[in-house]
Amino acid sequence: MNELLAWLPPELATLPRYAVALMLGLLMGLERERSPAAKAGLRTFALTALFGVLAAHLATTLGTPWLIAAGLLTVGGIIVAAYLRAPQEPDGDPGTTTMAALVLCYGLGVLVWHDELQLAVMLAIAATMLLYFKPELRGLSQKLSRRDLLSMLQFAVLALIILPLLPNENHGPYGALNPYQIWWMVVLIAGVSLAGYAALRLIGQERGAAMLGVLGGLVSSTATTLSFTRHARASEAMVPVAVTVIVLANLVVLVRLGVLTAIVAPEVLTALLPILLGGLIAGGLAAAYGVRRLRPQGELPELAMGNPTELRTALGFGLLYAVVLLAAAWLTDRLGALGTYAVALVSGLTDVDAITLSSLRLYRLDKLPAATLANVITLAILSNLVFKSVLTLAIGGHRTGRHVLAGFAATAFGLLAAWAIMRGFSA
């Protein structure tokens, strides 16, 4: 904006702001022009955005900030008058969405005058998307149950109420325990799991075994493995579906760990990402071969999942994370890398997230080098695959177990091969 102003004569220095506001108004108005129920369209939205800039311009020039509020009241009065004079549409739409959008458009004009261009553009695009995708959003809301909405509210409590209240200070042995950091890890895991849970509720059961495996892995690979192992045991015909879902769910664990690492400590990705990709590629090829050979078909059983945002679940993971973090810090101090590997072997049996996040925390505290961190996470994944292989063989039987074991073995081979290559490069 400043570069553009330098080329304009002084009397037109404010013109670019009006031009930007005009474009934003036209963008929102173009969408409203398509709606038969809307009493405001292309021209009204464009003029309202220009009016917002003009009101802010006059308020700044004359030193009368109340002009902005007066302009907003004027826009509101015009909207009310328009809807009082015009009859209500046959579909019963009161037009409140257009009213709100028009008021927002005025506010965007004010933002543009105060050089908040990027924010104004982002808000205009977001608002236009909300207006355009009305049918999809309405369908989405109708698919959500009371329990789903409760999950979202519980996540909001975890992230927006509890987290800000916790002190961001290091306590305990080795300064490893930080209440804010521990709960931030809880929020992170709950958020990833909630995203998978919501997708699973909306589309998972309708898109086949592959999609169900991917979404189940986002929520909980252990719960998915246990659930479909039982289904395979109950019905021989369910074995192809169960194997596909279980292998894919555990492949998604590698993607999940990559995302967690990118959020918590992105600088570690150069050491960890090649290993995860090695396992993902080898396991993915094995899964593709398995799907082609087993040809999973038939109606999918329901994958029952617990709410990942329940307070009890969150507290349980927070406690597990803190215990693993303390154990890893203590054993690393006493035994060096061997101590951390021991924790990875034990904790990785049932939960890879806790040891991964604990190791990333120790790395941020300069207590664990990046190379050792990659080894710890790799060892935890291998430990988890071994545990689930035994679980599948014990509960699902030989046929289910051997197919799942083949997929897990391919994943483990890819992890170890990539790990060996990375170690060779670093040597």
N, C-alpha and C positions, 0 to 999 in steps of 0.2 A: 504494500500500500504506500509506504513512504517513498519508494522509488518512483511509483506512478505519480504521486503528488508533485515530485520535483519537476516533472515535464509539463505540468499544467500552469496556466496563469493563476495568480493569487485569487481572483474572483471565482475560479472554478475548482479550487482546491478540495472542496467537499463533494464534488460531483461523483467520484468513484464510490463513495459510501452509499449514495442514493442508487447508483447502478447495481451494487451488490444486493441491496435490500429489494430492489425491483425484481432481480432474478430469483431471489428466494421466495418472494410473494408469488411470482409466476409459477414456480415449481409446485408450491402447495395448492395454488388455485387451479392449476391444470388437472390435478387429481380430483378436486372437488367439483370441477365442471362436469365430470362424468356421473355424478350422483344426482338422480332426479329429486331427492329430498332436500338437497342443499339449497339454501337461499343466498349463498355467496359462491361466486365462481372465480374465474381467471382474473377479471378486472378488479373485483372487490378485494381479493387477497393482495394483488399487486399494489392497489391504492392504499390499503391498510398498512403494508410494510413501508411504503413511502411516508405515510403519515407518522409512523413510529420514528423514523429518522428525523423528520421535520420537527416533531415535538421535542425530541432530545436536542436537536440543533438549536431551536429557539430557547430551550431551557438553559443551555450552556451559554449562549450569546447574551441573553437578558439576565442571567443569574437568578432565574426563577425555577428551581427544580420541581415545584408543584405542577408545572405545565405537563410533565410526563404523566402524573396521576390524572390530571384533567383529561388528557388525551385518551387514557385508558377508559375512563368513565364515559367519554364520548363514544368510543367504539362499542362499549357494552350497551349503551343506550340505543345506538343504531341497530344493533343485533336484536335486542328485545323488541324494538318497534317493528322490525321487519317480520319477525315471527308472530307478533300479535296481529298484524294486518293480513298475513297470508294464512290460508286454511291449512290445517294439518294434513300431511300426506296420507293416502289411503292405507299404506302399510303401517301407519301409526308411529313413524319415526319422528320424534320431537325435534330432531336437528341439533341436539346438544353437542354432538361431536364437532359439527361445523362451527358452532359458537366458540367452543374451546380452542379450535384451531385458529380461528380469526383473532382471538385475543392473544394467542401465542405468536401469531404473525406480527402483530403490533409490537410485542416485546422483542422479537428478533430485530425489528427495525431499530429499536432503542439500543440493542446490543451492538449492531453494526456501527452506529454513530460513535460508540465508545471503543471502537477498534477491537472488539471481541469477534473478529471475523470468523476464525476457525470454529469457535464455539457455536456461533450463529448458524454456520453452514451445516455443522454436524447435527444440531437440533432440528434444522429444517428438513434434512434428509431423513432423520429418524421419525419425525412427525409425519412426513409424507408416506413413509413405509407403513406406519401404523394406520393411516387412513386407507391406504391401498389394500392392505391385507386384512380387511375387516372380515370377510367370510372365513378365511383360514383361522384367524384368531378366535372367532366365535365357535368354530368347530373344535378347536383345541380346548377351549374352556368347557365345552359340553362333554368332552371325553374325560376330563379330570374329575376324579371322585373327591369326596370329602376328605378321605385319607390322604390323597395326593396334595390337596391344598394345605392340609395340616403339616405335611412334610416340608413344604416350602416355608411355612410360618416358623417351623422349628429351626430350619436352617437360618432364617433371618434372626432368630433369637441367638443362635450360636455365634453368628458372624457380626451382627450389628449391635447386640446388647451386651453379651458376656465378654467378647474379645476386647472391646475398648476399655472395659473396666479393670482388666488385669494389668499388674505392673510389669513393665518391660525391664526387668532387672535379673541379673544372674545370682542364683543362690545354690546352696548345697555343695557337696564335694565336687571339686574341679570346676566350679562355676557352671556346671552343665545344665542345671535346672532353671529355666526362665519361664515363669507362668504364661507370659504373653506368647513366647515362641512355641511352647507346648500346645496351647490352645489354637494357635495359628495353624499348626500341623493338623489338629483335629478338624478345623474348619476346612482346610485344604482337602483332606481325605473325604470328609462329608460332602463337599461340593462336587468332587469328581464322581463319587458314588451316586449322589442325587441326580446328576446329569444322566448317568446311565439308567438309573431307576425310572426317571421320567420318560426317557426314550423307550425303555422296555415296556412301560405301561401304555404308551401311545402307539408304538408300531411293532414291538418285538414279536408278539405272538402271531403277527399277520405276514411276516416276511421270510419265513423259512428257518431251517435249523442254523444256517450260517449267521444270519442276523441275530438270532437268539443267542448264539454263542458269543458273538462280539459284545452285545449289550450286557449279557450276564457277566462277562469278564470285567466290564466297567464297574458294575455294582459290587460283585464279590465272586471271584473265581472259585473260592473254596465252597461257598454255598451252591454255586452252579454245578460244580463237580459232584458234590454229595447228592444233590437233588436228582441229577440225571443218571448217576450210578444206580440209585434206587429204582428209577424208572426202568432201566435196562434189566435189572434183576427181576422186576415184576413181570416184564413182557419181553420175550425174545425178539419180537418184531421191532422193539424200540431200540435195539442195540445200535444200528447205523446212525440213527438220530442222536443218541446219547454220546457216541464216540465223537461225532462231528462237533456237537455243542461243547463237550468237555475240552477237546484239543484247542478249539478256537478261543474259548474263554481263557485258557491259560496262556495262549499266545498274546492276547490283549494285555496281559499283565506286563509284558515287555514294553508295550506302547505306554501303558499307564505309568510305569517307572520312568520312562523317558520324559514324559510330561511333568511329573513331579520334580525330577532333577532340573529340568529347564526352568521351572518356577523358583525353586529354592536355591539352586547353585548352578546357574547356566554355564559357568566356566569349566565345570567338570564334564560337560557333554563330550568334549574332544577325547577324553579318556574312556568314557562309558558308552557313547552312542555306537561306535563300531561293533562293540561286543553285543549290544542289544540287537543291532541290525543283523548280525550274523545268526543269532538265534531265531530272529523273526523270519529271515529268508529261508533258512533250512526247515524250520517248523512249518512255515507257510507252504512250501513245496510239498512237504509230507501231508499236510492237511488237504491240499488240492488233490493229491493222488488218492487219499483216503475217501474224499467225497465222490470222486469219479468211480472208485471201485465199489464203495458201499452203497452209493446212491440213496441217501436218506430220504424217505418219503413218508407220507401219512400225516395225520393230524398231530400237531405238537401238543405235548402235555403242558399244563400251566407251570411256569417257573415261579414258585412262591418265594418272595424276597421280603425280608424284614425292612422296616423303614430305616435307612442309613443315617437319618438325622435325629433319631430319638436321643434324648438326653442320656439315657443309660448306655446306649451304644457309644455315644461320644465320650462319656466319662471312661468307659471301658478301654477305648482305644487310647485316650490320653494317659491313663494309668499304665497301659502296656508300653506305650512310647517312652514314658518317663523311666520305667524299670529297665527297659532295654538300653536306653541312653546312659543310665547310671552304670549298668553292668558293663557296657562297652567302654565307657570312660575309665572305670576302675581296672578292668582287665587289660586295657591298652596301656595304662600306666604301669601295671605290674609285669605283664608278659609281652608288651609290645604288640606287633601286628597279630601274633598268634592268639592273643586274648580276644581281639576283635573277631577273628575268624571263628573262634569257638562260639561266641555269641551269635554270629551269623548262622552257623550250623544249627544251633538249637532254636533260635527265634524264627528262622526262616522256614522251619517245618510247617508252621501254621499261618504265619503272617509275614509277607515280604515288605509291606509298607513300613512297618515299625522300624525294622533294622535299616531300611534304606534311608528313611528320614532321620534316624538317630545318627547314622554315619555321616550324612550330609551336615548335620548340626555340629558334629565333632570336627568335620573338615572346616566349617566356618569359624570354629574356635581355634584353628591351627593345631589340632591334636591328631589329625589324620591326613596323611598325604593323599593326593588325587589317585596315584597308582594303587595304593592300598585300598582306597575307597572303592575303586572299580573291582578289585578282587573280592572285597566283602560282599558287594551286591551280587556279583556273579555266583559266589558260593551260596548266598541265601536263596537265589533262584533255583540253583541245582538241588539244594536241600528241600525246597518246596516241591519240586517236581518228583523227587524220590518219595516224599511223603504221600503225595496224591496218587502216585503209581501204586503204592502199597494199599492205599485206601480203595482205589478202584478195583484192584485184584481181589481184595478181601470182601468187598460188598457186592460188586457187580459180576463177579465170576470170571472164569478164564477167558471167554470170548471177548467180553468188553475190555477186560484188563489188558490183554495182549495188543489189541488195536490202539488203545490209549497209550500204552507203553511205547509202541512204535513211534507215535507222534511226539511223545515227550522225549524219546531218545534222539530223534532228529533235531529237536530244539536244543537239547543239551549238547549235541555234537556241534551245532552251529555256534553256540556260545563259547565252547572250549576252543574251537578252531579259530574264531575271531580273537579270543583272549590270547592264544598262543602267538598269533600273528602280531598283535599289538605289543606283546611282551618282547618279541623278536626285534621289532622296530625300536623299542625304547632301550634295548640292551646296548 
